[in-house]
Amino acid sequence: MENNLIIVNDNKPLWKAYGGISISNKDSLSIESISSYIKVLSKKETSKIVNAFNNEMYDMSIEYAWNRAMKKLDSRLEIFGLNFIAEMVGQLNIDSIDSISKKEKINLAFELGMIDNTAQIKLIQANELINHYMSDNVDDEMGMLDSLKIIVDITQYILGNDIDVNSIEFKTFREDLKSKQFKSSSSEVELLKSSPYFFIKTTIRTLLNLIKTTEDIEKTLVLNNSIIFIENLWDNLFIEDKKNIGQTYAISINDGDKEIFRTFSTILEKVQGYDFVPETTRSNAYIKVAKEYISIHYSMNNFYNEAAYAKKLNNMGSVIPDFALSQCLEAVIISVIGNKYGIATAAQSANREILKKITYEQWKEFFSCLILENQNILEDLKFSDNSMINRWYKLVQDYVPKDFNLKDKIAQKIYNYSIDNNNKLKNEASLALSKIIGK
């Protein structure tokens, strides 16, 4: 099995990512040869994939293979618990792992080191293609070449990759967070300061989850480590994670947890972070609906299902709370941009009404920093075709003020190129994206 490392400024990464298995070019041209690499399915399950493919029932073959691969990915993620998964995807709680989209699962697997960046890109593209062909309003069927390529990819990174989750390096680091005391001078703290953002996000959200799930000495160590990591990384944190920290403080007040309250009071005073504590539950209601909207966008039949969530979000009120701005704008923007197969037409009327509610200062906040922190929007801009990028240009033309002077150079270029309909936008989006997921 190959281990393709995520390189962090030529330093050793905090945890490594599995690069999947090697499949020769010759073997990747034959379904029988590919099937010989599958290690995590029974012979009966593998035969179903091969037989459907050989009978030219490519949709059936790929649907079964994809569902089995996602179930295997589910089981690996579930080892960390639903509370941890909810923390990582920015939700207060989830009833089951099926509550999050397949794209979120793939991104989470990447962040935890179960797959590498190449696998992440290939599996997200496969998910989009499968969602398109499996949608109710699509009459075309997936062809042989597309089916074969997806089966190669999911075999290389999931079905042929029988990894032991307990042995991945992130799991070891997570155990260290509740069993050893870190210091400001610890190499892990220094390394995180120069790492792609997903390492930082994963560390902070892991700590916030462990606070809720540990007791006694373990909880004390986690709280002490929270002080060390949050105070040292505060200037590196994206706004969403600063808000997650503020949310933890607010919840500790409601729950009467004096230990967490004292710890996070100390942290917020030190970093001057009280601006990120939510004022009311109203913001949480907006965030919940926006998160559901985002998840639906990346799921099957999204063109049909998005409209209900767009209308629900629009009907919640006349003003978008600043605390929920990032998630609400993300949901609306990715729906407006759509994907290579089109947009959810019925959702666009409500989307336009929501965009009209965004204030001058909120748009400035979005282009100053929020867009630089939003992986989904940056991916849409980087990988967009002409139709997608033109829908973005139209959104900017219709709703965004045209006089912003922004401090961040990349943010200013993204803003300028968006206004000018300049294709250099893709390069700037790619540069911003690399700061989140690495090169």
C-alpha positions as CSV (number, residue, x, y, z in Angstrom):
1,M,0.0,0.0,0.0
2,E,1.4,3.4,-0.9
3,N,1.4,6.3,1.6
4,N,1.2,9.6,-0.3
5,L,2.2,12.3,2.2
6,I,0.6,15.7,2.4
7,I,3.6,17.9,2.4
8,V,3.4,20.9,4.7
9,N,6.0,23.6,3.8
10,D,8.6,20.9,3.4
11,N,8.0,19.9,7.1
12,K,6.8,16.5,8.3
13,P,3.0,16.7,8.4
14,L,1.2,16.4,11.7
15,W,-0.5,13.2,10.4
16,K,-0.1,11.4,7.1
17,A,-2.7,10.4,4.6
18,Y,-3.1,7.0,2.9
19,G,-2.5,7.3,-0.8
20,G,-4.4,4.1,-1.7
21,I,-3.2,1.0,-3.6
22,S,-1.5,0.9,-6.9
23,I,-3.4,-0.4,-9.9
24,S,-1.5,-0.9,-13.1
25,N,-2.6,0.8,-16.3
26,K,-3.2,-2.6,-17.9
27,D,-5.4,-3.9,-15.1
28,S,-7.4,-0.6,-15.0
29,L,-8.8,-1.5,-18.4
30,S,-10.5,-4.7,-17.4
31,I,-13.3,-5.1,-14.9
32,E,-12.2,-8.6,-14.0
33,S,-8.6,-7.4,-13.3
34,I,-9.9,-4.4,-11.2
35,S,-12.1,-6.7,-9.2
36,S,-9.1,-8.8,-8.1
37,Y,-7.8,-5.7,-6.2
38,I,-11.0,-5.5,-4.1
39,K,-10.3,-6.6,-0.5
40,V,-13.2,-5.4,1.6
41,L,-16.2,-7.0,-0.2
42,S,-17.2,-10.6,-0.2
43,K,-16.8,-12.6,-3.4
44,K,-20.6,-12.5,-3.9
45,E,-20.6,-8.7,-3.6
46,T,-17.7,-8.3,-6.0
47,S,-19.4,-10.7,-8.5
48,K,-22.5,-8.5,-8.6
49,I,-20.4,-5.5,-9.7
50,V,-18.6,-7.5,-12.4
51,N,-21.6,-9.3,-13.7
52,A,-23.7,-6.2,-14.0
53,F,-20.8,-4.5,-15.8
54,N,-20.2,-7.4,-18.2
55,N,-24.0,-7.4,-19.0
56,E,-23.6,-3.7,-19.9
57,M,-25.8,-2.6,-17.0
58,Y,-23.3,0.0,-16.1
59,D,-25.7,2.1,-14.0
60,M,-26.5,-0.9,-11.8
61,S,-22.8,-1.9,-11.5
62,I,-21.6,1.6,-10.5
63,E,-24.5,2.2,-8.2
64,Y,-23.9,-1.0,-6.2
65,A,-20.1,-0.5,-6.2
66,W,-20.5,3.2,-5.1
67,N,-23.0,2.4,-2.3
68,R,-20.8,-0.4,-1.0
69,A,-17.7,1.9,-1.0
70,M,-19.6,4.7,0.8
71,K,-20.9,2.2,3.4
72,K,-17.3,1.1,4.0
73,L,-16.3,4.7,4.4
74,D,-19.2,5.3,6.8
75,S,-18.0,2.4,9.0
76,R,-14.5,3.9,9.2
77,L,-15.8,7.3,10.1
78,E,-18.2,6.0,12.6
79,I,-15.4,4.6,14.7
80,F,-14.9,8.2,15.9
81,G,-18.5,8.6,17.0
82,L,-21.4,10.7,15.7
83,N,-20.7,13.5,18.1
84,F,-17.2,13.9,16.6
85,I,-18.6,13.7,13.1
86,A,-21.2,16.4,13.9
87,E,-18.4,18.6,15.4
88,M,-16.3,18.2,12.3
89,V,-19.0,19.2,9.8
90,G,-20.2,22.1,11.9
91,Q,-23.5,20.7,13.2
92,L,-24.7,20.7,16.8
93,N,-25.8,17.0,16.5
94,I,-26.7,14.4,13.9
95,D,-29.0,11.3,14.3
96,S,-26.9,9.1,11.9
97,I,-24.0,9.4,9.5
98,D,-26.6,9.5,6.7
99,S,-27.5,12.9,8.0
100,I,-24.4,14.3,6.1
101,S,-23.8,14.3,2.4
102,K,-21.4,12.0,0.7
103,K,-19.2,15.0,-0.2
104,E,-18.9,15.9,3.5
105,K,-18.0,12.3,4.2
106,I,-15.3,12.4,1.5
107,N,-13.9,15.7,2.8
108,L,-13.9,14.3,6.4
109,A,-12.0,11.2,5.3
110,F,-9.4,13.4,3.7
111,E,-9.1,15.6,6.8
112,L,-8.5,12.6,9.1
113,G,-5.9,11.0,6.7
114,M,-8.0,8.1,5.5
115,I,-7.5,9.3,1.9
116,D,-5.2,11.8,0.3
117,N,-5.9,14.9,-1.7
118,T,-5.9,13.2,-5.1
119,A,-8.5,10.7,-3.8
120,Q,-10.6,13.5,-2.4
121,I,-10.8,15.2,-5.8
122,K,-11.5,12.0,-7.7
123,L,-14.2,10.8,-5.3
124,I,-16.0,14.1,-5.2
125,Q,-16.0,14.2,-9.0
126,A,-17.4,10.7,-9.0
127,N,-20.1,11.6,-6.6
128,E,-21.2,14.5,-8.8
129,L,-21.3,12.3,-11.9
130,I,-23.2,9.6,-10.2
131,N,-25.7,12.0,-8.7
132,H,-26.3,13.4,-12.2
133,Y,-27.0,10.0,-13.8
134,M,-29.1,8.7,-11.0
135,S,-31.3,11.8,-10.8
136,D,-35.0,11.2,-11.7
137,N,-34.9,13.9,-14.5
138,V,-32.0,12.4,-16.4
139,D,-32.7,9.8,-19.2
140,D,-29.1,9.2,-20.2
141,E,-27.3,6.2,-18.8
142,M,-23.7,6.1,-17.7
143,G,-21.3,4.7,-20.3
144,M,-18.7,2.0,-20.0
145,L,-15.6,4.3,-19.7
146,D,-17.1,6.6,-17.0
147,S,-18.2,3.5,-15.0
148,L,-14.9,1.8,-15.3
149,K,-13.0,4.9,-14.2
150,I,-15.1,5.3,-11.1
151,I,-14.7,1.7,-10.2
152,V,-10.9,2.0,-10.5
153,D,-11.0,5.1,-8.3
154,I,-13.2,3.6,-5.5
155,T,-11.2,0.4,-5.6
156,Q,-7.9,2.2,-5.4
157,Y,-8.9,4.4,-2.4
158,I,-11.7,2.5,-0.6
159,L,-12.6,-1.0,-1.7
160,G,-9.0,-2.2,-2.2
161,N,-7.7,-0.3,0.8
162,D,-8.4,-2.3,4.0
163,I,-6.9,0.2,6.4
164,D,-7.1,-0.2,10.2
165,V,-8.6,3.1,11.3
166,N,-7.1,2.6,14.8
167,S,-3.7,2.7,13.2
168,I,-4.0,6.0,11.3
169,E,-1.8,8.7,12.6
170,F,-4.6,11.1,13.3
171,K,-6.1,8.6,15.8
172,T,-2.8,8.6,17.6
173,F,-2.7,12.4,17.8
174,R,-6.3,12.4,19.0
175,E,-5.4,10.1,21.8
176,D,-2.5,12.3,22.7
177,L,-4.8,15.3,23.1
178,K,-6.5,13.6,26.0
179,S,-3.5,11.8,27.5
180,K,-0.6,14.2,27.5
181,Q,0.0,17.8,28.3
182,F,1.1,20.0,25.4
183,K,3.0,23.2,25.8
184,S,3.2,26.4,23.7
185,S,6.7,25.2,22.6
186,S,5.5,21.8,21.6
187,S,6.5,20.9,18.0
188,E,2.9,20.0,17.2
189,V,1.8,23.6,18.0
190,E,4.6,25.1,16.0
191,L,3.9,22.8,13.1
192,L,0.2,23.7,13.0
193,K,1.0,27.4,12.5
194,S,2.4,26.7,9.1
195,S,0.1,23.9,8.1
196,P,-2.8,23.9,5.5
197,Y,-5.9,25.0,7.4
198,F,-7.6,21.6,7.5
199,F,-5.0,20.4,10.0
200,I,-5.8,23.4,12.3
201,K,-9.6,23.0,11.9
202,T,-9.4,19.3,12.6
203,T,-7.3,19.9,15.8
204,I,-9.6,22.6,17.2
205,R,-12.8,20.7,16.4
206,T,-11.3,17.5,17.9
207,L,-10.6,19.3,21.1
208,L,-14.1,20.8,21.2
209,N,-15.5,17.3,20.8
210,L,-13.3,15.7,23.4
211,I,-14.3,18.3,25.9
212,K,-17.9,16.9,25.7
213,T,-16.9,13.2,25.7
214,T,-14.2,12.9,28.3
215,E,-14.2,12.9,32.1
216,D,-11.9,13.4,35.1
217,I,-8.2,13.5,34.3
218,E,-8.8,13.2,30.6
219,K,-11.2,16.1,30.5
220,T,-8.7,18.2,32.6
221,L,-5.9,17.4,30.1
222,V,-8.2,18.3,27.1
223,L,-9.2,21.6,28.7
224,N,-5.6,22.5,29.4
225,N,-4.6,21.5,25.8
226,S,-7.5,23.6,24.5
227,I,-5.9,26.7,26.2
228,I,-2.6,25.9,24.6
229,F,-3.8,25.2,21.1
230,I,-6.5,27.9,20.8
231,E,-4.4,30.7,22.3
232,N,-1.5,29.9,20.0
233,L,-3.6,29.3,16.9
234,W,-6.2,32.0,17.4
235,D,-4.8,34.4,14.8
236,N,-4.7,31.5,12.3
237,L,-8.4,30.4,12.9
238,F,-11.1,31.0,10.3
239,I,-14.2,32.8,11.6
240,E,-16.3,29.7,11.7
241,D,-14.0,28.0,14.1
242,K,-13.8,31.2,16.3
243,K,-17.6,31.0,16.4
244,N,-17.4,27.3,17.3
245,I,-15.3,28.3,20.3
246,G,-17.7,31.0,21.3
247,Q,-20.5,28.5,20.9
248,T,-18.8,26.1,23.3
249,Y,-18.5,28.9,25.9
250,A,-22.2,29.8,25.5
251,I,-23.3,26.1,25.9
252,S,-21.2,25.8,29.0
253,I,-23.2,28.6,30.6
254,N,-26.5,27.0,29.6
255,D,-25.3,23.6,30.9
256,G,-23.9,24.9,34.1
257,D,-20.5,23.3,33.4
258,K,-18.2,25.5,35.5
259,E,-15.0,23.7,34.5
260,I,-15.6,24.4,30.7
261,F,-16.9,27.9,31.6
262,R,-13.8,28.9,33.5
263,T,-11.4,27.5,30.8
264,F,-13.1,29.2,27.9
265,S,-13.5,32.5,29.9
266,T,-9.8,32.4,30.3
267,I,-9.3,31.7,26.6
268,L,-11.7,34.4,25.3
269,E,-10.3,37.0,27.6
270,K,-6.7,36.2,26.5
271,V,-7.6,36.4,22.8
272,Q,-10.2,39.1,23.1
273,G,-12.7,36.7,21.5
274,Y,-16.1,37.6,23.1
275,D,-17.3,39.0,19.8
276,F,-17.6,35.4,18.6
277,V,-20.1,34.3,21.3
278,P,-23.6,33.9,19.8
279,E,-26.2,36.4,21.1
280,T,-29.4,34.3,20.6
281,T,-30.6,30.9,19.4
282,R,-31.9,32.7,16.2
283,S,-28.5,32.4,14.6
284,N,-28.4,28.7,15.3
285,A,-31.7,28.2,13.6
286,Y,-30.4,29.9,10.4
287,I,-27.2,27.9,10.5
288,K,-29.1,24.6,10.9
289,V,-31.3,25.3,7.8
290,A,-28.3,26.5,5.8
291,K,-26.3,23.4,6.6
292,E,-29.3,21.2,5.6
293,Y,-29.5,23.2,2.3
294,I,-25.8,22.7,1.6
295,S,-26.1,18.9,2.3
296,I,-29.0,18.6,-0.1
297,H,-27.1,20.5,-2.8
298,Y,-24.5,17.7,-2.8
299,S,-27.0,14.9,-2.7
300,M,-29.0,13.0,-5.4
301,N,-32.0,14.8,-6.9
302,N,-30.7,18.1,-5.7
303,F,-32.2,20.0,-8.6
304,Y,-35.6,18.9,-7.3
305,N,-35.0,19.1,-3.6
306,E,-33.2,22.5,-3.2
307,A,-36.2,24.6,-3.7
308,A,-37.8,23.7,-0.3
309,Y,-34.7,24.6,1.6
310,A,-34.2,27.9,-0.3
311,K,-37.8,28.9,0.5
312,K,-37.4,27.8,4.1
313,L,-34.3,29.9,4.5
314,N,-35.9,32.9,2.8
315,N,-39.0,32.7,5.0
316,M,-37.0,32.8,8.3
317,G,-36.8,36.6,8.4
318,S,-35.9,39.8,6.7
319,V,-32.3,40.1,8.1
320,I,-29.6,37.4,7.9
321,P,-27.8,37.3,11.3
322,D,-24.1,38.1,11.1
323,F,-23.3,35.0,13.1
324,A,-25.0,32.8,10.4
325,L,-23.8,34.8,7.4
326,S,-21.1,32.4,6.3
327,Q,-23.3,29.3,6.1
328,C,-26.3,31.2,4.6
329,L,-24.3,32.7,1.9
330,E,-22.5,29.5,1.1
331,A,-25.8,27.6,0.7
332,V,-27.3,30.2,-1.6
333,I,-24.1,30.8,-3.7
334,I,-23.4,27.1,-4.4
335,S,-27.1,26.7,-5.4
336,V,-26.9,29.8,-7.7
337,I,-23.6,28.6,-9.3
338,G,-24.9,25.0,-9.6
339,N,-22.8,22.4,-11.2
340,K,-21.7,21.3,-14.7
341,Y,-25.2,19.8,-15.3
342,G,-27.2,22.9,-14.4
343,I,-29.0,24.5,-11.5
344,A,-32.0,23.9,-9.3
345,T,-34.3,26.3,-11.2
346,A,-37.1,26.2,-8.7
347,A,-34.8,27.4,-5.9
348,Q,-33.5,30.5,-7.7
349,S,-36.4,32.8,-6.9
350,A,-36.0,32.3,-3.2
351,N,-32.2,32.5,-3.6
352,R,-32.5,36.0,-5.3
353,E,-34.7,37.2,-2.4
354,I,-32.1,36.1,0.1
355,L,-29.3,37.8,-1.8
356,K,-31.3,41.0,-1.7
357,K,-31.2,40.9,2.1
358,I,-27.4,40.9,2.3
359,T,-26.2,44.3,3.5
360,Y,-23.2,46.3,2.3
361,E,-21.2,45.4,5.4
362,Q,-22.1,41.8,5.1
363,W,-20.9,41.6,1.5
364,K,-17.7,43.3,2.5
365,E,-17.2,40.8,5.3
366,F,-17.8,38.0,2.8
367,F,-15.2,39.2,0.3
368,S,-12.7,40.3,3.0
369,C,-12.4,36.9,4.6
370,L,-15.4,34.5,4.4
371,I,-14.8,33.5,0.8
372,L,-11.2,32.7,1.6
373,E,-12.4,30.3,4.2
374,N,-15.1,28.6,2.2
375,Q,-13.8,25.4,0.6
376,N,-17.0,24.6,-1.3
377,I,-17.3,28.0,-3.0
378,L,-13.5,28.1,-3.8
379,E,-13.8,24.6,-5.4
380,D,-16.8,25.7,-7.5
381,L,-14.8,28.7,-8.8
382,K,-11.6,26.7,-9.4
383,F,-13.2,23.8,-11.2
384,S,-16.1,25.6,-12.8
385,D,-17.1,25.4,-16.5
386,N,-18.2,28.4,-18.5
387,S,-21.8,28.1,-17.3
388,M,-20.9,27.9,-13.6
389,I,-18.5,30.8,-13.7
390,N,-20.9,33.0,-15.7
391,R,-23.6,32.4,-13.1
392,W,-21.1,33.6,-10.5
393,Y,-20.3,36.7,-12.5
394,K,-24.0,37.4,-12.9
395,L,-24.6,37.1,-9.1
396,V,-21.7,39.5,-8.4
397,Q,-23.0,41.9,-11.1
398,D,-26.5,41.9,-9.7
399,Y,-26.0,42.0,-5.9
400,V,-22.4,42.9,-4.8
401,P,-21.3,46.5,-4.2
402,K,-18.5,47.6,-6.5
403,D,-16.3,49.8,-4.3
404,F,-14.5,47.5,-1.8
405,N,-10.9,48.0,-0.9
406,L,-9.7,44.9,0.9
407,K,-6.6,44.3,3.0
408,D,-5.9,40.7,1.8
409,K,-4.3,40.6,-1.6
410,I,-5.9,37.4,-2.7
411,A,-9.3,38.5,-1.5
412,Q,-8.9,41.8,-3.4
413,K,-8.0,39.9,-6.6
414,I,-10.9,37.5,-6.2
415,Y,-13.2,40.5,-5.8
416,N,-11.8,42.4,-8.7
417,Y,-11.7,39.5,-11.1
418,S,-15.3,38.6,-10.1
419,I,-16.5,42.1,-11.0
420,D,-14.5,42.2,-14.2
421,N,-15.5,38.7,-15.4
422,N,-11.8,37.9,-15.5
423,N,-10.8,34.2,-15.9
424,K,-7.8,34.8,-13.7
425,L,-10.3,34.3,-10.9
426,K,-9.8,30.5,-11.2
427,N,-6.1,30.9,-10.4
428,E,-6.8,33.1,-7.3
429,A,-9.5,30.6,-6.1
430,S,-7.0,27.8,-6.5
431,L,-4.4,29.7,-4.5
432,A,-6.9,30.4,-1.7
433,L,-8.0,26.8,-1.7
434,S,-4.4,25.5,-1.4
435,K,-4.2,27.4,1.9
436,I,-7.0,25.2,3.2
437,I,-6.3,21.7,1.8
438,G,-2.6,22.0,0.8
439,K,-1.2,21.9,-2.7
